[in-house]
């Protein structure tokens, strides 16, 4: 402010206005009520009046030449923080704050004789500067509070997500909080879709375009989404099946999200562009991973049982068995491998004789799939 250049009119009339502070603050409150965002349900008259009175008093004291800058700064920052917590839109807040200038001008003008009006007009910059100091600190307080709240929400969100994915408890209250934070139904049915690491960059855009109801998330560097199962059907389901992602079975309620998350994470590395990885398409690899030493030992047994054949015959038997898994038809396998159907039958028989696994029987076929997956 330009104290040395002031005519003395502003300090004098500021002092006169302090005697009318209550009525000035009351008029201010009535006008603020007309602004969007300042409904009584958000902030009551008592609080609004108290804030207005304290602000106008500090501004008038400054204009009188009193050193109240630090008090004004602290007050202004707190006003900004308080209005942010109340959910007042920043635009409405700044409009209300900048009304201080007009109210101060009108209130002070009423005490200025016509003879002093030219000098008073020349000193208008001092009023504007005082209001701008207030406005700047109000905005600072508001943005700082918004940033603090967002940081707290992010921490809370991360905590709830970790709780959800850890499966460490069945706390219904935390499940409800997680559902609210993530925008999910606590009792809803969802699948977990995890991006293959090589395709994580475009995952969110791709999933968002295919499944608008999906909730994209990130945890420990893994991009994934929770998708209402009912949405992953029809054309959307077909597009998802062509995406490089791991897809879990359905989780019925948030309490089942954790195991489905782990399954989808295990499946994701096996997905590729054009073919998602599901339990149905990769169950042997999934089972082999989870069975660990048991699956490894079983695969070795089957592999050793085939060592009595030449490498060429062994490879042909395995190729024949795997084609049979895909088609279930001896004739189709023969067509695929360009051989006679009797050749196919003989290879399947020799495989069964060596390993004890007759792949025409569903139970044996499943065991053979597991063993061959381990061998690969």
C-alpha distance (Angstrom), angle and dihedral (degrees) to the residues before:
residue distance angle dihedral
X1 . . .
X2 3.78 . .
X3 3.81 101.4 .
X4 3.79 94.7 159.2
X5 3.79 91.1 55.7
X6 3.82 96.9 47.2
X7 3.80 118.8 111.3
X8 3.79 93.1 -139.8
X9 3.79 93.5 -110.1
X10 3.83 94.6 103.8
X11 3.84 95.8 53.1
X12 3.80 91.0 46.7
X13 3.81 96.9 50.1
X14 3.82 91.2 41.0
X15 3.77 87.9 61.0
X16 3.80 90.4 49.9
X17 3.80 91.0 51.5
X18 3.78 92.3 53.5
X19 3.80 87.1 67.6
X20 3.83 88.6 58.1
X21 3.78 96.0 42.3
X22 3.80 95.7 121.5
X23 3.80 94.7 56.7
X24 3.82 92.9 43.0
X25 3.81 90.8 51.8
X26 3.81 90.9 47.5
X27 3.80 91.9 52.8
X28 3.77 89.3 47.9
X29 3.84 92.3 53.9
X30 3.80 91.9 50.4
X31 3.76 91.4 53.2
X32 3.80 94.8 44.7
X33 3.79 89.5 55.6
X34 3.80 87.9 68.0
X35 3.80 91.8 62.3
X36 3.80 121.8 96.8
X37 3.80 111.5 -104.9
X38 3.80 96.6 29.1
X39 3.81 100.1 95.2
X40 3.81 116.0 151.5
X41 3.78 89.8 -117.1
X42 3.81 88.3 65.1
X43 3.79 99.8 43.3
X44 3.82 126.2 3.3
X45 3.79 128.1 -132.1
X46 3.78 94.4 -107.8
X47 3.80 93.7 57.6
X48 3.78 93.4 40.4
X49 3.80 91.8 50.0
X50 3.79 92.6 47.0
X51 3.80 92.0 51.6
X52 3.81 92.7 46.2
X53 3.79 93.3 48.8
X54 3.79 93.8 48.3
X55 3.81 92.0 47.2
X56 3.80 95.2 47.6
X57 3.78 91.6 46.3
X58 3.81 92.5 53.5
X59 3.80 91.8 46.3
X60 3.80 92.9 49.4
X61 3.80 90.7 47.1
X62 3.80 89.2 53.8
X63 3.78 90.1 49.9
X64 3.82 89.0 51.4
X65 3.79 87.0 58.6
X66 3.82 98.0 -103.2
X67 3.82 117.8 143.7
X68 3.81 100.1 -118.4
X69 3.82 97.9 135.3
X70 3.82 96.6 116.6
X71 3.79 91.8 47.0
X72 3.80 90.2 48.7
X73 3.81 92.0 48.4
X74 3.82 93.2 51.4
X75 3.79 91.7 44.3
X76 3.81 93.5 47.5
X77 3.81 93.7 49.0
X78 3.81 90.6 50.5
X79 3.81 90.9 49.3
X80 3.80 89.2 54.1
X81 3.81 92.5 47.8
X82 3.80 92.5 46.9
X83 3.81 93.9 50.1
X84 3.80 91.0 48.0
X85 3.81 90.0 53.4
X86 3.81 89.8 49.8
X87 3.79 91.7 52.7
X88 3.82 96.1 -116.3
X89 3.84 107.6 162.8
X90 3.80 111.4 -111.7
X91 3.81 91.6 -126.8
X92 3.82 91.2 55.5
X93 3.78 91.3 45.5
X94 3.80 93.8 52.3
X95 3.79 92.0 46.7
X96 3.80 89.3 53.3
X97 3.79 92.8 46.7
X98 3.79 93.5 49.2
X99 3.81 89.2 51.9
X100 3.81 84.8 73.6
X101 3.77 89.1 78.2
X102 3.80 94.3 56.2
X103 3.79 93.4 44.8
X104 3.77 92.1 48.8
X105 3.78 91.8 46.6
X106 3.82 93.7 49.1
X107 3.81 93.8 43.7
X108 3.79 93.3 47.8
X109 3.82 93.5 41.9
X110 3.80 89.3 61.2
X111 3.83 88.7 64.5
X112 3.81 97.1 47.1
X113 3.82 117.9 98.2
X114 3.79 115.1 -136.9
X115 3.77 89.8 -111.1
X116 3.82 90.9 59.8
X117 3.81 96.2 42.4
X118 3.85 96.2 94.6
X119 3.80 90.9 53.7
X120 3.80 90.9 43.7
X121 3.81 90.6 52.1
X122 3.76 91.2 51.1
X123 3.80 89.8 54.5
X124 3.82 93.9 51.9
X125 3.82 89.0 106.3
X126 3.79 89.9 70.1
X127 3.81 90.9 58.3
X128 3.80 91.6 47.0
X129 3.81 92.5 48.8
X130 3.80 92.0 51.6
X131 3.80 91.5 51.0
X132 3.83 91.4 46.3
X133 3.80 90.7 53.4
X134 3.78 88.4 53.7
X135 3.82 92.8 44.8
X136 3.81 93.8 49.7
X137 3.80 93.2 52.6
X138 3.81 92.8 44.1
X139 3.80 89.8 54.7
X140 3.80 91.1 46.3
X141 3.80 91.3 52.3
X142 3.81 91.2 46.8
X143 3.81 95.5 50.7
X144 3.82 92.3 43.1
X145 3.81 90.7 52.6
X146 3.80 92.2 47.6
X147 3.82 89.6 50.7
X148 3.80 91.2 48.3
X149 3.81 92.9 49.3
X150 3.79 91.4 47.5
X151 3.79 90.8 50.7
X152 3.80 90.4 50.3
X153 3.80 90.9 48.2
X154 3.79 90.9 50.0
X155 3.79 90.6 51.2
X156 3.80 91.0 47.6
X157 3.79 90.6 45.9
X158 3.83 91.0 50.5
X159 3.81 91.2 48.5
X160 3.79 93.2 49.7
X161 3.80 92.0 45.6
X162 3.79 91.9 50.7
X163 3.79 89.6 48.4
X164 3.78 89.9 51.1
X165 3.81 94.3 48.3
X166 3.78 96.0 42.3
X167 3.79 94.7 58.8
X168 3.80 85.6 -151.4
X169 3.79 95.1 142.8
X170 3.76 147.5 7.3
X171 3.80 97.7 -129.6
X172 3.81 103.5 157.0
X173 3.81 90.9 -161.6
X174 3.81 92.7 56.6
X175 3.79 90.6 44.3
X176 3.80 89.1 53.8
X177 3.81 91.2 48.6
X178 3.80 90.9 48.4
X179 3.79 91.1 49.7
X180 3.79 91.3 51.3
X181 3.81 93.4 45.9
X182 3.80 92.9 48.9
X183 3.79 96.6 39.6
X184 3.81 94.1 -116.5
X185 3.77 136.7 130.7
X186 3.79 109.8 -109.3
X187 3.81 90.6 -141.6
X188 3.81 95.4 38.3
X189 3.79 126.0 121.8
X190 3.81 113.5 -117.7
X191 3.76 141.3 167.7
X192 3.79 122.6 -143.4
X193 3.80 115.5 -129.9
X194 3.82 116.4 -166.2
X195 3.80 123.2 -169.5
X196 3.78 120.7 -123.1
X197 3.80 104.6 -113.5
X198 3.80 93.1 -119.3
X199 3.81 91.2 55.5
X200 3.82 100.7 40.2
X201 3.82 95.3 110.3
X202 3.80 97.0 71.8
X203 3.78 96.7 29.2
X204 3.80 99.1 105.9
X205 3.79 95.0 48.0
X206 3.78 92.2 46.1
X207 3.79 95.5 48.0
X208 3.80 91.7 43.2
X209 3.80 91.4 53.5
X210 3.81 93.9 48.4
X211 3.81 100.0 35.6
X212 3.82 113.6 27.3
X213 3.81 91.1 -179.7
X214 3.82 93.2 57.5
X215 3.81 118.5 114.4
X216 3.83 107.7 -139.9
X217 3.80 114.8 -149.8
X218 3.78 141.3 169.2
X219 3.78 129.6 -146.3
X220 3.81 128.0 173.0
X221 3.79 90.5 -16.2
X222 3.81 94.2 -50.6
X223 3.81 117.8 125.0
X224 3.78 113.2 -146.9
X225 3.79 143.4 145.3
X226 3.78 138.5 -144.6
X227 3.79 108.7 -134.9
X228 3.82 128.3 -170.5
X229 3.80 102.7 -115.6
X230 3.79 91.8 -134.8
X231 3.82 90.0 62.7
X232 3.82 94.9 53.8
X233 3.80 93.5 75.0
X234 3.79 137.3 94.5
X235 3.79 116.5 9.9
X236 3.82 92.0 -11.8
X237 3.80 90.8 52.7
X238 3.80 91.3 48.5
X239 3.81 91.4 51.0
X240 3.80 90.7 47.8
X241 3.80 89.6 51.8
X242 3.82 88.4 57.6
X243 3.80 93.3 51.1
X244 3.84 124.3 99.5
X245 3.80 94.4 -111.5
X246 3.77 141.2 113.1
X247 3.80 112.2 -118.1
X248 3.79 122.8 -158.7
X249 3.79 128.0 -151.3
X250 3.80 114.7 -99.4
X251 3.81 120.3 -66.5
X252 3.79 110.1 -146.2
X253 3.77 103.2 -151.5
X254 3.80 128.3 -9.1
X255 3.80 90.6 -81.5
X256 3.82 89.2 73.0
X257 3.80 96.1 49.0
X258 3.83 94.9 91.0
X259 3.85 98.4 61.5
X260 3.81 91.0 41.2
X261 3.80 89.6 51.3
X262 3.80 90.7 53.6
X263 3.81 92.1 48.8
X264 3.80 92.8 49.3
X265 3.81 90.2 49.1
X266 3.81 90.3 52.6
X267 3.80 91.4 48.5
X268 3.83 97.6 45.8
X269 3.87 97.5 77.7
X270 3.82 89.4 57.3
X271 3.82 93.7 53.4
X272 3.79 121.1 99.3
X273 3.78 137.8 -179.1
X274 3.79 106.5 -68.7
X275 3.80 95.8 18.3
X276 3.79 126.8 63.7
X277 3.80 118.2 -156.2
X278 3.80 115.7 -116.6
X279 3.78 134.9 169.1
X280 3.81 88.6 -107.1
X281 3.80 94.3 54.4
X282 3.80 97.9 37.4
X283 3.77 105.2 26.8
X284 3.82 93.7 123.1
X285 3.80 92.9 55.6
X286 3.78 90.6 43.5
X287 3.79 92.2 48.5
X288 3.78 91.7 45.6
X289 3.80 91.1 52.5
X290 3.78 92.7 48.3
X291 3.81 96.2 43.1
X292 3.78 88.7 51.3
X293 3.85 113.1 173.6
X294 3.81 91.6 13.5
X295 3.81 93.4 58.4
X296 3.80 91.2 41.9
X297 3.81 92.7 52.8
X298 3.81 91.8 46.6
X299 3.82 91.5 50.7
X300 3.80 90.4 50.2
X301 3.80 90.7 52.1
X302 3.80 91.4 52.9
X303 3.80 91.2 44.6
X304 3.80 92.2 51.6
X305 3.81 90.4 48.2
X306 3.81 88.4 60.4
X307 3.80 95.2 48.7
X308 3.80 90.9 92.1
X309 3.80 89.1 73.9
X310 3.78 127.5 74.3
X311 3.77 115.4 -97.7
X312 3.81 90.8 -107.5
X313 3.82 93.4 50.2
X314 3.79 91.4 44.2
X315 3.83 91.4 52.8
X316 3.80 91.8 46.6
X317 3.82 91.2 51.5
X318 3.79 92.0 50.5
X319 3.81 91.9 46.1
X320 3.80 90.3 49.2
X321 3.81 92.6 49.2
X322 3.81 92.6 48.2
X323 3.80 91.8 49.7
X324 3.78 88.5 49.6
X325 3.81 88.9 53.7
X326 3.80 88.6 56.1
X327 3.80 98.9 46.2
X328 3.81 109.6 17.9
X329 3.81 86.5 -147.5
X330 3.80 125.9 108.5
X331 3.80 90.2 -158.9
X332 3.83 93.5 53.2
X333 3.80 91.2 47.1
X334 3.81 90.0 52.3
X335 3.80 89.9 51.2
X336 3.78 92.3 49.0
X337 3.80 93.4 48.5
X338 3.82 96.2 38.9
X339 3.80 94.9 -123.6
X340 3.81 139.8 112.2
X341 3.83 117.3 -80.3
X342 3.84 88.8 -122.4
X343 3.79 87.9 60.0
X344 3.78 88.8 55.0
X345 3.81 91.7 48.7
X346 3.81 91.3 49.8
X347 3.80 92.8 50.0
X348 3.82 91.9 49.5
X349 3.82 89.8 48.1
X350 3.80 93.5 49.9
X351 3.83 89.5 48.1
X352 3.81 89.6 52.2
X353 3.81 92.9 46.6
X354 3.80 91.8 51.4
X355 3.80 99.8 41.8
X356 3.79 103.8 24.4
X357 3.83 88.9 -123.7
X358 3.79 115.3 122.8
X359 3.80 102.4 -165.7
X360 3.80 92.1 -160.8
X361 3.82 85.6 72.5
X362 3.85 111.6 75.4
X363 3.81 94.7 -137.9
X364 3.80 92.9 51.3
X365 3.80 91.0 42.7
X366 3.82 90.2 56.9
X367 3.80 91.9 49.5
X368 3.82 91.1 47.3
X369 3.81 90.8 50.9
X370 3.80 90.0 52.8
X371 3.81 92.2 47.9
X372 3.80 94.9 47.8
X373 3.78 91.9 46.6
X374 3.80 87.7 56.2
X375 3.79 91.7 48.6
X376 3.81 90.4 53.3
